[in-house]
Amino acid sequence: MKVYTYSEARQRFAEILNIARDEDVIIQRRGGEAFTITFKKTSRSPFAIKGIKTKATIADILQAVKDSRELIAEPINPPDPRSSGR
């Protein structure tokens, strides 16, 4: 942990921010107040994904969605209890 005076911090602010990426930095004022600069990693959304290049058109995508919905919507015929051999 590195400690700087307020005046040093003002003069070397960009450098201090770079140092804060690796360790906490304390800035002390003349009156005794102390402040800590800590690097904060930003979290990315799991939905922030890089796009892909494709030759699919909007019509192709809409047709694929329609086809998949039709497959899901097809009724499944349950077995006829009369044909179970009783």
N, CA, C and O atoms as a CHARMM CRD file, in Angstrom:
* protein
*
  344
    1    1 MET  N      0.85000  -1.16400   0.00000 PROA 1      0.00000
    2    1 MET  CA     0.00000   0.00000   0.00000 PROA 1      0.00000
    3    1 MET  C      0.90000   1.23200   0.00000 PROA 1      0.00000
    4    1 MET  O      1.82300   1.33600   0.80900 PROA 1      0.00000
    5    2 LYS  N      0.63300   2.14300  -0.89100 PROA 2      0.00000
    6    2 LYS  CA     1.43700   3.35800  -0.99900 PROA 2      0.00000
    7    2 LYS  C      0.65800   4.52500  -0.41900 PROA 2      0.00000
    8    2 LYS  O     -0.56800   4.58900  -0.51700 PROA 2      0.00000
    9    3 VAL  N      1.39700   5.44800   0.18900 PROA 3      0.00000
   10    3 VAL  CA     0.79400   6.62400   0.81500 PROA 3      0.00000
   11    3 VAL  C      1.37600   7.86900   0.15500 PROA 3      0.00000
   12    3 VAL  O      2.59000   8.00000  -0.00300 PROA 3      0.00000
   13    4 TYR  N      0.47600   8.78500  -0.22900 PROA 4      0.00000
   14    4 TYR  CA     0.88400  10.03800  -0.85100 PROA 4      0.00000
   15    4 TYR  C      0.22200  11.18600  -0.12000 PROA 4      0.00000
   16    4 TYR  O     -0.85200  11.03600   0.46300 PROA 4      0.00000
   17    5 THR  N      0.88100  12.34500  -0.16000 PROA 5      0.00000
   18    5 THR  CA     0.23400  13.54900   0.37000 PROA 5      0.00000
   19    5 THR  C     -0.73600  14.04100  -0.70400 PROA 5      0.00000
   20    5 THR  O     -0.68200  13.62500  -1.86100 PROA 5      0.00000
   21    6 TYR  N     -1.60800  14.92600  -0.28500 PROA 6      0.00000
   22    6 TYR  CA    -2.57500  15.50500  -1.20800 PROA 6      0.00000
   23    6 TYR  C     -1.86700  16.19100  -2.36900 PROA 6      0.00000
   24    6 TYR  O     -2.26800  16.04100  -3.52300 PROA 6      0.00000
   25    7 SER  N     -0.80900  16.94500  -2.06100 PROA 7      0.00000
   26    7 SER  CA    -0.07500  17.67000  -3.10900 PROA 7      0.00000
   27    7 SER  C      0.58600  16.71400  -4.08700 PROA 7      0.00000
   28    7 SER  O      0.53500  16.93700  -5.29600 PROA 7      0.00000
   29    8 GLU  N      1.21100  15.64000  -3.57800 PROA 8      0.00000
   30    8 GLU  CA     1.81900  14.64000  -4.46800 PROA 8      0.00000
   31    8 GLU  C      0.76800  14.00100  -5.36000 PROA 8      0.00000
   32    8 GLU  O      0.98400  13.79500  -6.55400 PROA 8      0.00000
   33    9 ALA  N     -0.36300  13.69400  -4.76400 PROA 9      0.00000
   34    9 ALA  CA    -1.43600  13.03100  -5.51200 PROA 9      0.00000
   35    9 ALA  C     -1.94300  13.91700  -6.64000 PROA 9      0.00000
   36    9 ALA  O     -2.21900  13.43300  -7.73700 PROA 9      0.00000
   37   10 ARG  N     -2.06500  15.20500  -6.37500 PROA 10     0.00000
   38   10 ARG  CA    -2.52100  16.12900  -7.42600 PROA 10     0.00000
   39   10 ARG  C     -1.53600  16.16400  -8.58800 PROA 10     0.00000
   40   10 ARG  O     -1.93500  16.18000  -9.75200 PROA 10     0.00000
   41   11 GLN  N     -0.26800  16.17700  -8.26700 PROA 11     0.00000
   42   11 GLN  CA     0.76600  16.29100  -9.30200 PROA 11     0.00000
   43   11 GLN  C      0.92900  14.99800 -10.10100 PROA 11     0.00000
   44   11 GLN  O      1.27500  15.04000 -11.28200 PROA 11     0.00000
   45   12 ARG  N      0.68200  13.85300  -9.46800 PROA 12     0.00000
   46   12 ARG  CA     0.94700  12.55600 -10.10700 PROA 12     0.00000
   47   12 ARG  C     -0.31500  11.71100 -10.21500 PROA 12     0.00000
   48   12 ARG  O     -0.26000  10.48400 -10.12800 PROA 12     0.00000
   49   13 PHE  N     -1.45100  12.37400 -10.40500 PROA 13     0.00000
   50   13 PHE  CA    -2.74300  11.68200 -10.33200 PROA 13     0.00000
   51   13 PHE  C     -2.84600  10.50300 -11.31600 PROA 13     0.00000
   52   13 PHE  O     -3.26500   9.41500 -10.92000 PROA 13     0.00000
   53   14 ALA  N     -2.47700  10.69700 -12.57100 PROA 14     0.00000
   54   14 ALA  CA    -2.57200   9.61400 -13.56500 PROA 14     0.00000
   55   14 ALA  C     -1.70200   8.43100 -13.16300 PROA 14     0.00000
   56   14 ALA  O     -2.11500   7.27900 -13.29500 PROA 14     0.00000
   57   15 GLU  N     -0.50600   8.71300 -12.67600 PROA 15     0.00000
   58   15 GLU  CA     0.39900   7.65100 -12.23400 PROA 15     0.00000
   59   15 GLU  C     -0.18600   6.90700 -11.02800 PROA 15     0.00000
   60   15 GLU  O     -0.09700   5.68200 -10.93800 PROA 15     0.00000
   61   16 ILE  N     -0.77500   7.65500 -10.12000 PROA 16     0.00000
   62   16 ILE  CA    -1.37700   7.04600  -8.92100 PROA 16     0.00000
   63   16 ILE  C     -2.54800   6.14000  -9.30400 PROA 16     0.00000
   64   16 ILE  O     -2.72600   5.08000  -8.70500 PROA 16     0.00000
   65   17 LEU  N     -3.33600   6.53900 -10.27800 PROA 17     0.00000
   66   17 LEU  CA    -4.43600   5.68100 -10.72900 PROA 17     0.00000
   67   17 LEU  C     -3.89900   4.38300 -11.32200 PROA 17     0.00000
   68   17 LEU  O     -4.48800   3.32000 -11.12500 PROA 17     0.00000
   69   18 ASN  N     -2.79300   4.46400 -12.04100 PROA 18     0.00000
   70   18 ASN  CA    -2.17900   3.24500 -12.58600 PROA 18     0.00000
   71   18 ASN  C     -1.65900   2.34600 -11.47000 PROA 18     0.00000
   72   18 ASN  O     -1.80000   1.12600 -11.54600 PROA 18     0.00000
   73   19 ILE  N     -1.06700   2.92900 -10.44500 PROA 19     0.00000
   74   19 ILE  CA    -0.57900   2.15100  -9.30600 PROA 19     0.00000
   75   19 ILE  C     -1.75000   1.48400  -8.59100 PROA 19     0.00000
   76   19 ILE  O     -1.63600   0.35000  -8.12800 PROA 19     0.00000
   77   20 ALA  N     -2.87000   2.18900  -8.50500 PROA 20     0.00000
   78   20 ALA  CA    -4.05100   1.66900  -7.79500 PROA 20     0.00000
   79   20 ALA  C     -4.62800   0.43200  -8.48300 PROA 20     0.00000
   80   20 ALA  O     -5.42700  -0.27900  -7.87300 PROA 20     0.00000
   81   21 ARG  N     -4.25500   0.15600  -9.71700 PROA 21     0.00000
   82   21 ARG  CA    -4.70400  -1.07600 -10.37500 PROA 21     0.00000
   83   21 ARG  C     -4.12000  -2.30500  -9.68900 PROA 21     0.00000
   84   21 ARG  O     -4.72100  -3.37900  -9.71400 PROA 21     0.00000
   85   22 ASP  N     -2.94700  -2.14600  -9.07500 PROA 22     0.00000
   86   22 ASP  CA    -2.26000  -3.27500  -8.45200 PROA 22     0.00000
   87   22 ASP  C     -2.33200  -3.28000  -6.93200 PROA 22     0.00000
   88   22 ASP  O     -2.26300  -4.34200  -6.31300 PROA 22     0.00000
   89   23 GLU  N     -2.46800  -2.11500  -6.32800 PROA 23     0.00000
   90   23 GLU  CA    -2.52000  -2.03600  -4.86300 PROA 23     0.00000
   91   23 GLU  C     -3.30100  -0.79900  -4.43800 PROA 23     0.00000
   92   23 GLU  O     -3.46300   0.14500  -5.21100 PROA 23     0.00000
   93   24 ASP  N     -3.78000  -0.81800  -3.20100 PROA 24     0.00000
   94   24 ASP  CA    -4.50200   0.34000  -2.68600 PROA 24     0.00000
   95   24 ASP  C     -3.53800   1.51100  -2.50900 PROA 24     0.00000
   96   24 ASP  O     -2.36000   1.32500  -2.20400 PROA 24     0.00000
   97   25 VAL  N     -4.05500   2.70400  -2.70600 PROA 25     0.00000
   98   25 VAL  CA    -3.27400   3.92600  -2.53700 PROA 25     0.00000
   99   25 VAL  C     -3.99100   4.79600  -1.50700 PROA 25     0.00000
  100   25 VAL  O     -5.20800   4.97300  -1.57000 PROA 25     0.00000
  101   26 ILE  N     -3.23200   5.33200  -0.56600 PROA 26     0.00000
  102   26 ILE  CA    -3.80600   6.21400   0.44200 PROA 26     0.00000
  103   26 ILE  C     -3.31700   7.63100   0.17500 PROA 26     0.00000
  104   26 ILE  O     -2.13400   7.86200  -0.07300 PROA 26     0.00000
  105   27 ILE  N     -4.24900   8.56800   0.23200 PROA 27     0.00000
  106   27 ILE  CA    -3.91700   9.98300   0.09100 PROA 27     0.00000
  107   27 ILE  C     -4.24600  10.65000   1.42100 PROA 27     0.00000
  108   27 ILE  O     -5.37000  10.56000   1.91600 PROA 27     0.00000
  109   28 GLN  N     -3.24300  11.32500   1.99600 PROA 28     0.00000
  110   28 GLN  CA    -3.44000  11.97300   3.28700 PROA 28     0.00000
  111   28 GLN  C     -3.42600  13.48300   3.12300 PROA 28     0.00000
  112   28 GLN  O     -2.56800  14.05400   2.44900 PROA 28     0.00000
  113   29 ARG  N     -4.38700  14.09900   3.75100 PROA 29     0.00000
  114   29 ARG  CA    -4.44800  15.56100   3.76400 PROA 29     0.00000
  115   29 ARG  C     -3.70100  16.08200   4.98800 PROA 29     0.00000
  116   29 ARG  O     -3.41700  15.33800   5.92600 PROA 29     0.00000
  117   30 ARG  N     -3.39800  17.35100   4.95600 PROA 30     0.00000
  118   30 ARG  CA    -2.65000  17.96900   6.03900 PROA 30     0.00000
  119   30 ARG  C     -3.39100  17.86700   7.36900 PROA 30     0.00000
  120   30 ARG  O     -2.76000  17.72600   8.41700 PROA 30     0.00000
  121   31 GLY  N     -4.70000  17.93500   7.34100 PROA 31     0.00000
  122   31 GLY  CA    -5.50700  17.88600   8.57000 PROA 31     0.00000
  123   31 GLY  C     -5.63400  16.49000   9.15700 PROA 31     0.00000
  124   31 GLY  O     -6.24400  16.32600  10.21300 PROA 31     0.00000
  125   32 GLY  N     -5.07300  15.47700   8.50000 PROA 32     0.00000
  126   32 GLY  CA    -5.11100  14.12400   9.02400 PROA 32     0.00000
  127   32 GLY  C     -6.11300  13.20700   8.33800 PROA 32     0.00000
  128   32 GLY  O     -6.10100  11.99800   8.56800 PROA 32     0.00000
  129   33 GLU  N     -6.97900  13.76500   7.50000 PROA 33     0.00000
  130   33 GLU  CA    -7.92700  12.92300   6.78600 PROA 33     0.00000
  131   33 GLU  C     -7.17600  12.01700   5.80400 PROA 33     0.00000
  132   33 GLU  O     -6.19900  12.43300   5.18300 PROA 33     0.00000
  133   34 ALA  N     -7.64000  10.79600   5.67800 PROA 34     0.00000
  134   34 ALA  CA    -7.01300   9.84600   4.75100 PROA 34     0.00000
  135   34 ALA  C     -8.08800   9.25800   3.84300 PROA 34     0.00000
  136   34 ALA  O     -9.19600   8.94500   4.28000 PROA 34     0.00000
  137   35 PHE  N     -7.73300   9.11900   2.58200 PROA 35     0.00000
  138   35 PHE  CA    -8.64300   8.56800   1.58300 PROA 35     0.00000
  139   35 PHE  C     -7.93900   7.41600   0.87400 PROA 35     0.00000
  140   35 PHE  O     -6.73400   7.47100   0.63100 PROA 35     0.00000
  141   36 THR  N     -8.68500   6.39000   0.55000 PROA 36     0.00000
  142   36 THR  CA    -8.13100   5.24200  -0.14300 PROA 36     0.00000
  143   36 THR  C     -8.64100   5.20900  -1.58100 PROA 36     0.00000
  144   36 THR  O     -9.83500   5.37300  -1.83300 PROA 36     0.00000
  145   37 ILE  N     -7.72800   4.99900  -2.50900 PROA 37     0.00000
  146   37 ILE  CA    -8.10800   4.79700  -3.90800 PROA 37     0.00000
  147   37 ILE  C     -7.93400   3.31200  -4.19000 PROA 37     0.00000
  148   37 ILE  O     -6.84600   2.75600  -4.03900 PROA 37     0.00000
  149   38 THR  N     -9.02400   2.68700  -4.60200 PROA 38     0.00000
  150   38 THR  CA    -9.03000   1.25900  -4.89200 PROA 38     0.00000
  151   38 THR  C     -9.54000   1.05000  -6.30600 PROA 38     0.00000
  152   38 THR  O    -10.53000   1.65800  -6.71400 PROA 38     0.00000
  153   39 PHE  N     -8.87400   0.20200  -7.03900 PROA 39     0.00000
  154   39 PHE  CA    -9.29800  -0.11900  -8.40400 PROA 39     0.00000
  155   39 PHE  C    -10.57600  -0.94000  -8.34600 PROA 39     0.00000
  156   39 PHE  O    -10.65600  -1.91800  -7.60200 PROA 39     0.00000
  157   40 LYS  N    -11.55900  -0.55200  -9.11700 PROA 40     0.00000
  158   40 LYS  CA   -12.82800  -1.26000  -9.15500 PROA 40     0.00000
  159   40 LYS  C    -12.97500  -1.91300 -10.52000 PROA 40     0.00000
  160   40 LYS  O    -13.06700  -1.22900 -11.53900 PROA 40     0.00000
  161   41 LYS  N    -12.99600  -3.23300 -10.53200 PROA 41     0.00000
  162   41 LYS  CA   -13.18300  -3.95500 -11.78600 PROA 41     0.00000
  163   41 LYS  C    -14.65400  -3.88800 -12.16700 PROA 41     0.00000
  164   41 LYS  O    -15.53800  -4.09700 -11.33600 PROA 41     0.00000
  165   42 THR  N    -14.89500  -3.59800 -13.41600 PROA 42     0.00000
  166   42 THR  CA   -16.27600  -3.55400 -13.87800 PROA 42     0.00000
  167   42 THR  C    -16.68800  -4.94900 -14.32300 PROA 42     0.00000
  168   42 THR  O    -15.96000  -5.63600 -15.04000 PROA 42     0.00000
  169   43 SER  N    -17.84900  -5.33900 -13.88700 PROA 43     0.00000
  170   43 SER  CA   -18.33800  -6.65000 -14.31000 PROA 43     0.00000
  171   43 SER  C    -19.11700  -6.48800 -15.61200 PROA 43     0.00000
  172   43 SER  O    -19.83300  -5.50800 -15.81900 PROA 43     0.00000
  173   44 ARG  N    -18.95500  -7.45600 -16.45400 PROA 44     0.00000
  174   44 ARG  CA   -19.65600  -7.43400 -17.73300 PROA 44     0.00000
  175   44 ARG  C    -20.92200  -8.26500 -17.64000 PROA 44     0.00000
  176   44 ARG  O    -20.98700  -9.26500 -16.92500 PROA 44     0.00000
  177   45 SER  N    -21.89100  -7.83700 -18.35600 PROA 45     0.00000
  178   45 SER  CA   -23.13100  -8.58900 -18.42600 PROA 45     0.00000
  179   45 SER  C    -22.88700  -9.89200 -19.17300 PROA 45     0.00000
  180   45 SER  O    -22.14400  -9.91100 -20.15500 PROA 45     0.00000
  181   46 PRO  N    -23.50500 -10.98500 -18.71900 PROA 46     0.00000
  182   46 PRO  CA   -23.35500 -12.22700 -19.47300 PROA 46     0.00000
  183   46 PRO  C    -23.98600 -12.13800 -20.86400 PROA 46     0.00000
  184   46 PRO  O    -23.72500 -12.98200 -21.72100 PROA 46     0.00000
  185   47 PHE  N    -24.80900 -11.12200 -21.08600 PROA 47     0.00000
  186   47 PHE  CA   -25.44300 -10.93700 -22.38400 PROA 47     0.00000
  187   47 PHE  C    -24.60400 -10.06600 -23.31500 PROA 47     0.00000
  188   47 PHE  O    -24.96200  -9.89100 -24.48000 PROA 47     0.00000
  189   48 ALA  N    -23.49400  -9.51700 -22.82400 PROA 48     0.00000
  190   48 ALA  CA   -22.62900  -8.68200 -23.64300 PROA 48     0.00000
  191   48 ALA  C    -21.66100  -9.59600 -24.39800 PROA 48     0.00000
  192   48 ALA  O    -20.50800  -9.77300 -24.00600 PROA 48     0.00000
  193   49 ILE  N    -22.15900 -10.15900 -25.47500 PROA 49     0.00000
  194   49 ILE  CA   -21.34200 -11.07600 -26.26400 PROA 49     0.00000
  195   49 ILE  C    -21.03300 -10.45300 -27.61700 PROA 49     0.00000
  196   49 ILE  O    -21.79400  -9.64100 -28.14300 PROA 49     0.00000
  197   50 LYS  N    -19.92000 -10.85000 -28.14900 PROA 50     0.00000
  198   50 LYS  CA   -19.51800 -10.33000 -29.44800 PROA 50     0.00000
  199   50 LYS  C    -20.41100 -10.93700 -30.53200 PROA 50     0.00000
  200   50 LYS  O    -20.74100 -12.12200 -30.48200 PROA 50     0.00000
  201   51 GLY  N    -20.78900 -10.13400 -31.48900 PROA 51     0.00000
  202   51 GLY  CA   -21.63600 -10.60300 -32.58200 PROA 51     0.00000
  203   51 GLY  C    -20.88700 -11.53200 -33.51400 PROA 51     0.00000
  204   51 GLY  O    -19.66000 -11.61700 -33.47100 PROA 51     0.00000
  205   52 ILE  N    -21.62900 -12.22200 -34.35200 PROA 52     0.00000
  206   52 ILE  CA   -21.02200 -13.11200 -35.33500 PROA 52     0.00000
  207   52 ILE  C    -21.43100 -12.66600 -36.73100 PROA 52     0.00000
  208   52 ILE  O    -22.48500 -12.06000 -36.92300 PROA 52     0.00000
  209   53 LYS  N    -20.59500 -12.97100 -37.68100 PROA 53     0.00000
  210   53 LYS  CA   -20.90300 -12.65300 -39.07800 PROA 53     0.00000
  211   53 LYS  C    -21.61200 -13.85800 -39.68000 PROA 53     0.00000
  212   53 LYS  O    -21.16700 -14.99400 -39.51700 PROA 53     0.00000
  213   54 THR  N    -22.70500 -13.60800 -40.37200 PROA 54     0.00000
  214   54 THR  CA   -23.44900 -14.68200 -41.02000 PROA 54     0.00000
  215   54 THR  C    -24.10100 -14.14000 -42.28400 PROA 54     0.00000
  216   54 THR  O    -24.30100 -12.93500 -42.43600 PROA 54     0.00000
  217   55 LYS  N    -24.42100 -15.04000 -43.16700 PROA 55     0.00000
  218   55 LYS  CA   -25.11500 -14.64100 -44.39400 PROA 55     0.00000
  219   55 LYS  C    -26.61900 -14.83800 -44.25600 PROA 55     0.00000
  220   55 LYS  O    -27.36400 -14.64200 -45.21600 PROA 55     0.00000
  221   56 ALA  N    -27.06800 -15.22600 -43.06000 PROA 56     0.00000
  222   56 ALA  CA   -28.50100 -15.42400 -42.83000 PROA 56     0.00000
  223   56 ALA  C    -29.21100 -14.07100 -42.90700 PROA 56     0.00000
  224   56 ALA  O    -28.73600 -13.06000 -42.38800 PROA 56     0.00000
  225   57 THR  N    -30.36000 -14.09300 -43.56900 PROA 57     0.00000
  226   57 THR  CA   -31.16100 -12.87400 -43.67400 PROA 57     0.00000
  227   57 THR  C    -32.20000 -12.87400 -42.55500 PROA 57     0.00000
  228   57 THR  O    -32.39000 -13.88100 -41.87200 PROA 57     0.00000
  229   58 ILE  N    -32.85000 -11.76600 -42.37900 PROA 58     0.00000
  230   58 ILE  CA   -33.92200 -11.68100 -41.38000 PROA 58     0.00000
  231   58 ILE  C    -35.00700 -12.70000 -41.70200 PROA 58     0.00000
  232   58 ILE  O    -35.55800 -13.33800 -40.80400 PROA 58     0.00000
  233   59 ALA  N    -35.30500 -12.84700 -42.97500 PROA 59     0.00000
  234   59 ALA  CA   -36.32200 -13.82200 -43.38700 PROA 59     0.00000
  235   59 ALA  C    -35.90000 -15.23600 -42.99000 PROA 59     0.00000
  236   59 ALA  O    -36.73100 -16.02100 -42.53300 PROA 59     0.00000
  237   60 ASP  N    -34.60700 -15.57400 -43.16100 PROA 60     0.00000
  238   60 ASP  CA   -34.11100 -16.89600 -42.76400 PROA 60     0.00000
  239   60 ASP  C    -34.29000 -17.12300 -41.26400 PROA 60     0.00000
  240   60 ASP  O    -34.73500 -18.18700 -40.83500 PROA 60     0.00000
  241   61 ILE  N    -33.94300 -16.12000 -40.48500 PROA 61     0.00000
  242   61 ILE  CA   -34.04400 -16.23800 -39.02700 PROA 61     0.00000
  243   61 ILE  C    -35.49900 -16.38100 -38.59800 PROA 61     0.00000
  244   61 ILE  O    -35.82400 -17.22300 -37.76100 PROA 61     0.00000
  245   62 LEU  N    -36.37000 -15.56200 -39.17100 PROA 62     0.00000
  246   62 LEU  CA   -37.79400 -15.64500 -38.82100 PROA 62     0.00000
  247   62 LEU  C    -38.37700 -17.00600 -39.21400 PROA 62     0.00000
  248   62 LEU  O    -39.19600 -17.56300 -38.48300 PROA 62     0.00000
  249   63 GLN  N    -37.96200 -17.53500 -40.35300 PROA 63     0.00000
  250   63 GLN  CA   -38.44300 -18.84500 -40.77500 PROA 63     0.00000
  251   63 GLN  C    -37.95400 -19.93300 -39.81600 PROA 63     0.00000
  252   63 GLN  O    -38.70600 -20.85100 -39.48800 PROA 63     0.00000
  253   64 ALA  N    -36.70700 -19.83600 -39.36800 PROA 64     0.00000
  254   64 ALA  CA   -36.16500 -20.81700 -38.42400 PROA 64     0.00000
  255   64 ALA  C    -36.92800 -20.77000 -37.10100 PROA 64     0.00000
  256   64 ALA  O    -37.20000 -21.81400 -36.50800 PROA 64     0.00000
  257   65 VAL  N    -37.27000 -19.58600 -36.64100 PROA 65     0.00000
  258   65 VAL  CA   -38.05200 -19.46100 -35.40700 PROA 65     0.00000
  259   65 VAL  C    -39.43800 -20.06300 -35.59900 PROA 65     0.00000
  260   65 VAL  O    -39.93300 -20.78900 -34.73700 PROA 65     0.00000
  261   66 LYS  N    -40.06500 -19.75600 -36.74100 PROA 66     0.00000
  262   66 LYS  CA   -41.39100 -20.29900 -37.03300 PROA 66     0.00000
  263   66 LYS  C    -41.35000 -21.82700 -37.08800 PROA 66     0.00000
  264   66 LYS  O    -42.21800 -22.49300 -36.52300 PROA 66     0.00000
  265   67 ASP  N    -40.35100 -22.37800 -37.76200 PROA 67     0.00000
  266   67 ASP  CA   -40.22300 -23.83700 -37.86200 PROA 67     0.00000
  267   67 ASP  C    -40.04300 -24.47600 -36.49000 PROA 67     0.00000
  268   67 ASP  O    -40.64100 -25.51100 -36.19700 PROA 67     0.00000
  269   68 SER  N    -39.21500 -23.85500 -35.65100 PROA 68     0.00000
  270   68 SER  CA   -38.97800 -24.43400 -34.32600 PROA 68     0.00000
  271   68 SER  C    -40.23600 -24.37600 -33.47100 PROA 68     0.00000
  272   68 SER  O    -40.49300 -25.28300 -32.68000 PROA 68     0.00000
  273   69 ARG  N    -41.01200 -23.32400 -33.62300 PROA 69     0.00000
  274   69 ARG  CA   -42.25900 -23.22800 -32.85400 PROA 69     0.00000
  275   69 ARG  C    -43.27900 -24.25500 -33.31600 PROA 69     0.00000
  276   69 ARG  O    -44.03000 -24.79400 -32.50500 PROA 69     0.00000
  277   70 GLU  N    -43.30900 -24.52300 -34.59100 PROA 70     0.00000
  278   70 GLU  CA   -44.24300 -25.53000 -35.10300 PROA 70     0.00000
  279   70 GLU  C    -43.88000 -26.91400 -34.57600 PROA 70     0.00000
  280   70 GLU  O    -44.76700 -27.71300 -34.27500 PROA 70     0.00000
  281   71 LEU  N    -42.59900 -27.20200 -34.46300 PROA 71     0.00000
  282   71 LEU  CA   -42.16800 -28.49000 -33.93200 PROA 71     0.00000
  283   71 LEU  C    -42.59300 -28.65200 -32.48200 PROA 71     0.00000
  284   71 LEU  O    -43.02600 -29.72900 -32.07100 PROA 71     0.00000
  285   72 ILE  N    -42.47100 -27.59200 -31.71700 PROA 72     0.00000
  286   72 ILE  CA   -42.85200 -27.63800 -30.30000 PROA 72     0.00000
  287   72 ILE  C    -44.36200 -27.73000 -30.15600 PROA 72     0.00000
  288   72 ILE  O    -44.85800 -28.38000 -29.23500 PROA 72     0.00000
  289   73 ALA  N    -45.09800 -27.08600 -31.05500 PROA 73     0.00000
  290   73 ALA  CA   -46.54600 -27.01800 -30.94300 PROA 73     0.00000
  291   73 ALA  C    -47.25500 -28.28900 -31.40500 PROA 73     0.00000
  292   73 ALA  O    -48.45400 -28.43800 -31.16800 PROA 73     0.00000
  293   74 GLU  N    -46.53900 -29.21000 -32.06100 PROA 74     0.00000
  294   74 GLU  CA   -47.19200 -30.43300 -32.52200 PROA 74     0.00000
  295   74 GLU  C    -47.67000 -31.23900 -31.32000 PROA 74     0.00000
  296   74 GLU  O    -46.89500 -31.48800 -30.39700 PROA 74     0.00000
  297   75 PRO  N    -48.93400 -31.64800 -31.32200 PROA 75     0.00000
  298   75 PRO  CA   -49.44600 -32.41800 -30.18000 PROA 75     0.00000
  299   75 PRO  C    -48.83600 -33.81200 -30.16700 PROA 75     0.00000
  300   75 PRO  O    -48.61000 -34.42300 -31.21200 PROA 75     0.00000
  301   76 ILE  N    -48.58200 -34.28500 -28.98900 PROA 76     0.00000
  302   76 ILE  CA   -48.09100 -35.65100 -28.82500 PROA 76     0.00000
  303   76 ILE  C    -49.29400 -36.50800 -28.48200 PROA 76     0.00000
  304   76 ILE  O    -49.96700 -36.27700 -27.47800 PROA 76     0.00000
  305   77 ASN  N    -49.56300 -37.50400 -29.32500 PROA 77     0.00000
  306   77 ASN  CA   -50.73300 -38.35300 -29.09900 PROA 77     0.00000
  307   77 ASN  C    -50.40800 -39.37400 -28.01700 PROA 77     0.00000
  308   77 ASN  O    -49.49400 -40.18300 -28.18300 PROA 77     0.00000
  309   78 PRO  N    -51.15600 -39.34400 -26.89700 PROA 78     0.00000
  310   78 PRO  CA   -50.91100 -40.34100 -25.86800 PROA 78     0.00000
  311   78 PRO  C    -51.37700 -41.70100 -26.36600 PROA 78     0.00000
  312   78 PRO  O    -52.25800 -41.76900 -27.22300 PROA 78     0.00000
  313   79 PRO  N    -50.80800 -42.78400 -25.85000 PROA 79     0.00000
  314   79 PRO  CA   -51.23400 -44.12100 -26.27700 PROA 79     0.00000
  315   79 PRO  C    -52.69900 -44.35200 -25.92000 PROA 79     0.00000
  316   79 PRO  O    -53.19100 -43.89800 -24.88700 PROA 79     0.00000
  317   80 ASP  N    -53.36400 -45.06000 -26.79100 PROA 80     0.00000
  318   80 ASP  CA   -54.78400 -45.38500 -26.57500 PROA 80     0.00000
  319   80 ASP  C    -54.87400 -46.48500 -25.51600 PROA 80     0.00000
  320   80 ASP  O    -54.34600 -47.57900 -25.71200 PROA 80     0.00000
  321   81 PRO  N    -55.54700 -46.19400 -24.38500 PROA 81     0.00000
  322   81 PRO  CA   -55.62900 -47.20700 -23.31000 PROA 81     0.00000
  323   81 PRO  C    -56.35400 -48.48700 -23.77300 PROA 81     0.00000
  324   81 PRO  O    -56.15100 -49.54800 -23.18200 PROA 81     0.00000
  325   82 ARG  N    -57.18300 -48.40300 -24.80600 PROA 82     0.00000
  326   82 ARG  CA   -57.91100 -49.58000 -25.28900 PROA 82     0.00000
  327   82 ARG  C    -57.00100 -50.54800 -26.00400 PROA 82     0.00000
  328   82 ARG  O    -57.31800 -51.73100 -26.12900 PROA 82     0.00000
  329   83 SER  N    -55.85000 -50.04500 -26.48400 PROA 83     0.00000
  330   83 SER  CA   -54.97100 -50.92100 -27.23500 PROA 83     0.00000
  331   83 SER  C    -53.84900 -51.49800 -26.37900 PROA 83     0.00000
  332   83 SER  O    -52.87400 -52.02400 -26.91400 PROA 83     0.00000
  333   84 SER  N    -53.97500 -51.40600 -25.05400 PROA 84     0.00000
  334   84 SER  CA   -52.91300 -51.89500 -24.19000 PROA 84     0.00000
  335   84 SER  C    -52.96900 -53.38900 -23.97800 PROA 84     0.00000
  336   84 SER  O    -52.11700 -53.93800 -23.27800 PROA 84     0.00000
  337   85 GLY  N    -53.92600 -54.05500 -24.54900 PROA 85     0.00000
  338   85 GLY  CA   -53.99700 -55.50300 -24.47600 PROA 85     0.00000
  339   85 GLY  C    -54.76800 -56.01600 -23.27100 PROA 85     0.00000
  340   85 GLY  O    -54.56200 -57.16300 -22.87300 PROA 85     0.00000
  341   86 ARG  N    -55.62300 -55.23900 -22.68800 PROA 86     0.00000
  342   86 ARG  CA   -56.39900 -55.70500 -21.54400 PROA 86     0.00000
  343   86 ARG  C    -57.61000 -56.42200 -21.95700 PROA 86     0.00000
  344   86 ARG  O    -58.37600 -56.88000 -21.10900 PROA 86     0.00000
